[in-house]
Amino acid sequence: MIKQLLKAEEKKGDPVMKKTTKKVALIVALLMLVTVCLTSCGAKEEAKEAAATVKEEVKETAEEVKEEVKETVEEVKEEAAAVVEEAKETAEEVKEEVKETAEDVKEEAAAVVEETKEEAAAVVEEAKETAEEVKEEAAAVVEEAKEEAAAVVEEAKETAEEVKEEAAAVVEEAKEEAAAVVEEAKDTAEEVQEEAAAAVEDAKDAVSEEIKETAEEVKEEAAAAVEEAKETTEAAAEEVKEAAEEVKEEVTEAVAEDKVMTHAEYIAAELDSSVKVETYVQATQSWWDNKITIYAQSEDGAYFIYNAACSEEDAKKLVPGTKISVKGVKAMWPEVDGEIEIIDGTFEILDGDTFTAKAFDATDLLGKDELFDHQNELVAFKGLTVEAQEDGAAFNYKNAEEKTDDLYVKVSKDGKEYNFCVEFYLCGNDTDVYKAVEGLQVGDVIDVEAYLYWYNGANPHMISVTKAAE
């Protein structure tokens, strides 16, 4: 039992308890030894007294041990308190150091932020100054370009006027020369006739046959001379006329290049001739590769401007209603029963009024020649019936796999069929009209708004499709 007690206290590792436990163990061992001895000797009473003595000693020893333990505990407490106090002081010092370090870092960070702000402000200021300089330079370039353009236009006008005046002078001079030639020819003819008459008269008076023959020869020569003079005069007059016509055409073309046409003059102009019109943007196809296709219309008619030269910046300005001046070449595609259009065009955005067309109801003109007169206008067709395509569908994709191209719809009115289209570059697959066509069924009755494009007959580019009211 004593060994077990000692081992238990040794495992606990407390030096004070180890010391105390050893003393108690020795006393207990002594007590047991005395008891055994006395009991063996039969001295029961003595054993009791000895036991009492030992018990008293044990009690005193326990008191001493208790006192020592208390003192030891007090010492441990004091040491622990000292350690705690030292730890607190250390913690306070660390806290103060951390606080000072944090303050230093904060000040450094504030300095870096301030420095960064100053640098950023300097960069912004420099960027503003650079932007202002670029803006001023751009304005100067634009102004210079405007002045040069104005000078070129003025010079062209002056040149055209000079050419016109020179042509008029040439024509006048040619007329005068032709008149002089004619007059001279007349005078020559008169002289020849007079000489011939005189010769004939002389011949009549002459008796000799030889003189008569000579007179006849003179008469024939005079007639030939008159005929030759007449032919020369006519040829000269024809040459003068042709030269005058050529000059007139050149002057007309030079003047026409800068003349704004009415819609009627545009329609009357020859194919492949230069044209210039002023009109208003109604819609555009997608801008691509510095080109754009424009649907345009004025009060007196409409235009299809195909792939006009256009920057991406200017393309954003071509909103519906914008007024533009367009120069280009009048063309037709295909060459028979095709779309009348302006190709190789350039345009200029004009300040001033705006115009947005309202759809013209062309339902009653379907199948009639008069519909051609409204080509490229915004038109409406009502009460059309959706007919089946060759595969039985209500519409066909031009690109069925990717669905990124035109849609084709066949409709009928009063027993006749017509081909309509959703032009993908005008109305893509994210637009209402594209989705509406994808939802059509054969037999649906619909109302349509479209730009009246022409391809082997009417082939409207639809911008709106709705179910017709019953």
C-alpha positions in Angstrom: 0.0 0.0 0.0 2.9 2.4 0.9 4.6 1.7 -2.4 1.4 2.4 -4.3 1.0 5.7 -2.5 4.5 6.7 -3.3 4.2 5.8 -7.0 0.9 7.7 -7.3 2.5 10.9 -5.9 5.6 10.5 -8.1 3.3 10.4 -11.2 1.6 13.6 -10.1 5.1 15.4 -10.2 4.4 17.9 -7.3 7.7 18.2 -5.3 5.9 19.4 -2.1 3.5 16.5 -2.1 6.3 14.1 -2.8 8.2 15.3 0.3 5.1 15.2 2.5 4.0 11.8 1.3 7.4 10.3 2.1 7.2 11.5 5.8 3.7 10.2 6.2 4.8 6.9 4.8 7.7 6.5 7.2 5.5 7.3 10.2 2.9 4.8 9.1 5.6 2.2 8.6 7.0 2.9 12.1 3.6 2.7 13.6 2.9 -0.6 11.9 6.3 -2.0 13.0 5.7 -1.0 16.6 2.3 -2.5 16.6 3.6 -5.8 15.3 6.4 -6.0 17.8 4.2 -5.2 20.8 1.5 -7.6 19.7 4.1 -10.3 19.3 5.4 -9.8 22.7 2.0 -9.8 24.3 2.2 -6.3 25.7 -1.1 -5.1 24.5 -1.3 -2.2 26.9 2.1 -0.9 26.0 1.2 -1.3 22.4 -1.8 0.9 22.9 0.3 3.6 24.6 2.9 3.4 21.9 0.3 3.6 19.3 -1.2 6.7 21.0 2.3 8.2 21.1 2.8 7.4 17.5 -0.6 8.8 16.7 0.2 12.0 18.4 3.5 12.3 16.6 1.7 11.6 13.3 -0.8 14.3 14.1 1.9 16.8 14.9 3.8 15.7 11.8 0.6 16.1 9.7 0.2 19.6 11.2 3.7 20.4 10.3 3.2 19.0 6.8 0.0 21.0 6.5 1.8 24.1 7.5 4.6 23.5 5.1 2.0 22.8 2.3 0.2 26.0 3.1 3.5 27.9 3.0 4.5 26.2 -0.2 1.1 26.9 -1.8 1.4 30.6 -0.7 4.8 30.7 -2.3 3.5 29.1 -5.5 0.6 31.7 -5.5 3.0 34.6 -5.1 5.2 33.2 -7.8 2.2 32.6 -10.0 1.0 36.2 -9.3 4.4 37.5 -10.1 4.4 35.5 -13.3 0.9 36.8 -14.2 1.9 40.4 -13.4 5.0 40.0 -15.5 2.9 38.5 -18.3 0.5 41.5 -18.0 3.4 43.9 -18.2 4.9 42.0 -21.2 1.4 42.0 -22.8 1.1 45.7 -22.2 4.5 46.4 -23.7 3.7 44.2 -26.7 0.3 45.9 -27.0 2.0 49.3 -26.9 4.6 48.2 -29.5 1.9 46.8 -31.7 0.0 50.1 -31.3 3.0 52.2 -32.2 3.8 49.9 -35.1 0.2 50.1 -36.3 0.4 53.9 -36.0 3.6 54.0 -38.0 2.1 51.7 -40.7 -1.0 53.9 -40.7 1.0 57.1 -41.2 3.1 55.4 -43.9 -0.1 54.1 -45.6 -1.6 57.6 -45.4 1.6 59.1 -46.9 1.5 56.5 -49.8 -2.2 57.2 -50.4 -1.6 60.9 -50.4 1.3 60.5 -52.8 -0.8 58.2 -55.0 -3.6 60.7 -55.0 -1.2 63.5 -56.0 0.3 61.3 -58.8 -3.2 60.3 -60.0 -4.3 64.0 -59.9 -1.2 64.8 -62.0 -2.0 62.1 -64.5 -5.6 63.1 -64.7 -4.6 66.8 -65.2 -2.1 65.7 -67.8 -4.7 63.6 -69.5 -7.2 66.5 -69.5 -4.6 68.8 -71.0 -3.7 66.2 -73.7 -7.4 65.6 -74.4 -7.9 69.4 -74.7 -4.9 69.6 -77.0 -6.2 66.7 -79.1 -9.7 68.3 -79.2 -8.3 71.6 -80.3 -6.1 69.9 -82.9 -9.1 67.8 -84.1 -11.3 71.0 -84.3 -8.6 72.7 -86.2 -8.3 69.8 -88.6 -12.1 69.6 -89.0 -12.2 73.4 -89.6 -9.4 73.2 -92.1 -11.1 70.2 -93.9 -14.3 72.2 -94.0 -12.5 75.2 -95.4 -10.7 73.1 -98.0 -14.0 71.3 -98.9 -15.7 74.7 -99.2 -12.9 75.9 -101.4 -13.0 72.8 -103.6 -16.8 73.2 -104.0 -16.4 76.9 -104.7 -13.6 76.1 -107.2 -15.7 73.4 -108.8 -18.7 75.8 -109.1 -16.4 78.5 -110.6 -14.8 75.9 -113.0 -18.3 74.7 -114.0 -19.3 78.2 -114.6 -16.2 79.0 -116.6 -16.7 75.8 -118.6 -20.3 76.7 -119.2 -19.3 80.2 -120.3 -16.5 78.9 -122.5 -18.8 76.3 -124.0 -21.4 79.0 -124.7 -18.7 81.1 -126.3 -17.5 78.1 -128.3 -21.0 77.4 -129.4 -21.6 81.1 -130.3 -18.3 81.2 -132.1 -19.1 78.0 -134.0 -22.5 79.3 -134.9 -20.8 82.5 -136.2 -18.2 80.6 -138.1 -20.9 78.3 -139.6 -23.0 81.3 -140.5 -19.9 82.9 -142.1 -19.1 79.7 -144.0 -22.7 79.5 -145.2 -22.7 83.1 -146.1 -19.4 82.7 -148.0 -20.7 79.6 -149.7 -23.8 81.6 -150.7 -21.7 84.4 -152.1 -19.5 82.0 -153.9 -22.5 80.2 -155.4 -24.0 83.6 -156.4 -20.8 84.6 -158.1 -20.5 81.2 -159.9 -24.2 81.5 -161.0 -23.6 85.0 -162.2 -20.5 84.0 -164.1 -22.3 81.0 -165.5 -25.2 83.2 -166.5 -22.9 85.6 -168.2 -21.1 82.8 -169.9 -24.4 81.3 -171.1 -25.4 84.7 -172.3 -22.1 85.2 -174.1 -22.5 81.7 -175.5 -26.0 82.6 -176.9 -24.5 85.6 -178.7 -21.7 83.6 -180.1 -22.3 82.0 -183.5 -19.6 79.4 -183.2 -20.6 75.9 -182.1 -17.4 75.7 -180.2 -18.5 78.6 -178.0 -21.8 76.9 -177.2 -19.9 73.8 -176.1 -17.6 75.8 -174.0 -20.6 77.6 -172.4 -22.1 74.2 -171.6 -18.9 73.0 -169.9 -18.8 76.2 -167.9 -22.4 75.7 -166.9 -21.7 72.1 -165.8 -18.6 73.2 -163.9 -20.6 76.0 -162.2 -23.3 73.5 -161.1 -20.6 71.2 -159.8 -19.0 74.0 -157.9 -22.4 75.1 -156.4 -23.1 71.4 -155.3 -19.6 71.1 -153.8 -20.0 74.4 -151.9 -23.4 73.2 -150.7 -22.0 69.9 -149.4 -19.0 71.6 -147.8 -21.4 74.0 -146.0 -23.6 71.2 -144.8 -20.6 69.1 -143.5 -19.2 72.2 -141.7 -22.5 72.9 -140.2 -22.9 69.3 -139.0 -19.4 69.3 -137.4 -20.2 72.5 -135.6 -23.4 71.1 -134.4 -21.8 67.9 -133.1 -19.0 69.9 -131.4 -21.6 72.1 -129.8 -23.6 69.0 -128.6 -20.5 67.4 -127.1 -19.6 70.6 -125.2 -23.2 70.9 -124.0 -23.2 67.4 -122.7 -19.8 67.9 -120.9 -21.1 71.1 -119.3 -24.4 69.4 -118.4 -22.6 66.5 -116.7 -20.2 68.9 -114.9 -23.1 71.0 -113.6 -25.2 67.9 -112.8 -22.6 66.4 -110.6 -23.4 69.0 -108.0 -27.1 69.4 -108.7 -29.6 68.0 -106.2 -32.2 65.9 -108.0 -35.9 65.6 -107.2 -37.2 62.0 -106.9 -38.8 62.3 -110.3 -35.4 63.4 -111.9 -33.7 60.5 -110.1 -36.2 58.0 -111.6 -35.8 59.6 -115.0 -32.0 59.5 -114.9 -30.2 56.9 -117.0 -28.8 53.7 -115.3 -25.0 54.0 -114.6 -25.3 57.8 -114.4 -24.1 60.0 -111.5 -26.9 61.1 -109.2 -27.2 63.4 -106.1 -30.2 63.5 -103.8 -31.2 64.8 -100.4 -33.4 62.5 -98.3 -34.1 61.2 -94.8 -32.9 58.0 -93.1 -35.7 55.6 -92.2 -33.6 52.5 -91.2 -30.2 50.9 -91.8 -28.8 47.4 -92.1 -25.8 46.4 -90.0 -22.6 48.4 -90.4 -19.7 46.3 -91.6 -16.3 47.0 -93.1 -16.8 50.7 -93.3 -20.0 50.3 -95.4 -23.7 50.7 -94.6 -26.9 50.1 -96.5 -29.6 52.7 -95.9 -33.4 52.7 -96.4 -34.2 56.4 -97.1 -37.4 58.3 -97.9 -38.6 61.8 -98.6 -42.0 63.3 -99.1 -41.8 62.7 -102.9 -40.3 59.1 -102.9 -37.9 56.6 -101.5 -34.3 55.4 -102.1 -32.3 52.2 -101.4 -28.6 53.2 -100.8 -26.5 50.1 -101.0 -23.1 49.8 -99.2 -22.4 53.5 -99.0 -19.0 54.4 -97.5 -19.4 55.0 -93.8 -17.3 55.1 -90.7 -18.5 53.3 -87.5 -18.8 56.7 -85.8 -21.1 58.1 -88.6 -23.1 54.9 -88.6 -24.3 55.6 -85.1 -25.6 59.0 -86.2 -27.9 57.6 -88.9 -31.0 57.4 -86.7 -34.4 57.5 -88.3 -35.4 61.0 -89.5 -31.8 62.2 -90.1 -31.4 64.3 -93.2 -28.5 63.3 -95.5 -27.1 64.3 -98.9 -26.1 61.3 -101.1 -23.9 61.1 -104.2 -23.5 57.9 -106.1 -24.3 55.9 -109.3 -27.8 54.8 -110.2 -28.0 51.1 -110.8 -30.5 48.2 -110.9 -30.1 44.7 -109.5 -30.9 42.3 -111.0 -30.6 44.0 -114.4 -34.2 43.0 -115.4 -37.1 43.8 -113.1 -34.7 44.5 -110.2 -34.1 46.9 -107.4 -33.4 50.5 -108.3 -30.6 51.6 -106.0 -27.7 54.0 -105.5 -24.3 52.3 -105.4 -20.7 53.5 -104.9 -22.2 56.1 -102.7 -21.0 58.7 -100.2 -23.1 60.7 -97.9 -23.1 63.9 -95.7 -25.2 64.4 -92.6 -27.2 67.6 -92.9 -28.5 69.9 -90.2 -32.1 71.0 -90.2 -35.4 69.3 -90.4 -36.2 65.6 -89.9 -38.8 63.3 -91.5 -40.1 59.9 -90.6 -42.4 58.2 -93.1 -45.7 56.6 -92.2 -46.6 53.3 -93.9 -48.6 53.7 -97.1 -51.4 51.1 -97.4 -50.5 49.3 -100.7 -52.7 46.3 -100.3 -54.9 47.2 -103.3 -51.8 47.6 -105.5 -50.5 44.0 -105.1 -50.2 42.4 -108.5 -50.5 45.8 -110.3 -47.9 47.8 -112.2 -48.6 50.9 -110.1 -46.9 49.1 -107.1 -43.5 49.6 -108.8 -44.0 53.4 -108.4 -43.7 53.0 -104.6 -40.5 51.0 -104.7 -38.4 51.3 -101.4 -41.2 53.2 -99.6 -42.5 52.1 -96.2 -45.7 50.3 -97.1 -48.4 48.2 -95.4 -50.3 45.1 -96.6 -53.3 43.8 -94.8 -55.2 40.5 -94.7 -52.5 38.3 -96.2 -52.8 34.5 -95.9 -49.7 32.5 -95.0 -49.1 29.8 -97.6 -47.1 26.6 -97.3 -43.5 26.4 -98.6 -42.4 23.5 -100.8 -41.6 21.4 -97.6 -45.0 22.3 -96.1 -43.6 24.7 -93.5 -45.1 28.2 -93.0 -41.6 29.8 -93.6 -38.1 28.8 -94.5 -34.7 29.7 -93.0 -32.0 30.7 -95.5 -29.5 29.2 -93.0 -31.6 26.5 -91.2 -28.7 25.2 -89.1 -27.5 28.3 -87.4 -30.6 30.5 -87.9 -28.4 33.5 -88.6 -29.8 34.6 -92.0 -33.0 35.7 -93.8 -36.5 34.2 -93.4 -38.7 33.6 -96.4 -42.5 33.7 -96.2 -45.0 33.0 -99.0 -48.4 34.9 -98.7 -51.5 35.2 -100.9 -54.1 37.8 -101.6 -57.1 37.5 -103.9 -55.8 34.2 -105.3 -52.3 35.4 -106.1 -49.1 34.5 -104.2 -46.2 36.8 -103.3 -42.8 36.3 -101.7 -41.9 38.3 -98.6 -38.7 38.4 -96.6 -37.2 39.2 -93.2 -33.8 40.7 -94.1 -31.4 39.5 -91.3 -29.1 42.5 -91.5 -32.1 44.8 -91.0 -34.0 42.7 -88.4 -31.9 40.0 -86.7 -33.1 36.9 -84.8 -33.5 38.9 -81.6 -36.2 41.2 -83.1 -40.0 41.0 -82.7 -40.6 40.5 -86.4 -38.1 37.6 -86.7 -39.7 35.9 -83.7 -43.2 36.6 -85.0 -42.4 34.9 -88.3 -40.9 31.9 -86.5 -44.3 31.5 -84.8 -46.5 31.5 -88.0 -48.7 28.7 -89.1 -49.9 27.9 -92.6 -53.3 29.6 -93.0 -52.6 32.4 -90.5 -54.0 35.8 -91.7 -51.6 38.6 -91.1 -50.9 42.3 -91.5 -47.5 43.4 -92.6 -45.3 46.6 -92.6 -42.3 46.5 -94.9 -39.8 48.4 -97.0 -40.8 47.7 -100.7 -37.7 46.0 -101.9 -37.8 44.6 -105.5 -36.2 41.4 -106.7 -37.8 39.8 -109.8 -41.0 41.5 -108.6 -42.1 42.8 -105.2 -40.0 41.3 -102.4 -40.8 43.4 -99.3 -38.4 43.5 -96.4 -40.7 43.1 -93.4 -40.3 45.0 -90.2 -43.6 44.2 -88.5 -45.9 41.1 -88.6 -49.1 40.9 -86.6 -52.2 38.6 -86.7 -55.0 40.3 -88.6 -58.1 41.3 -86.7 -61.0 38.9 -87.2 
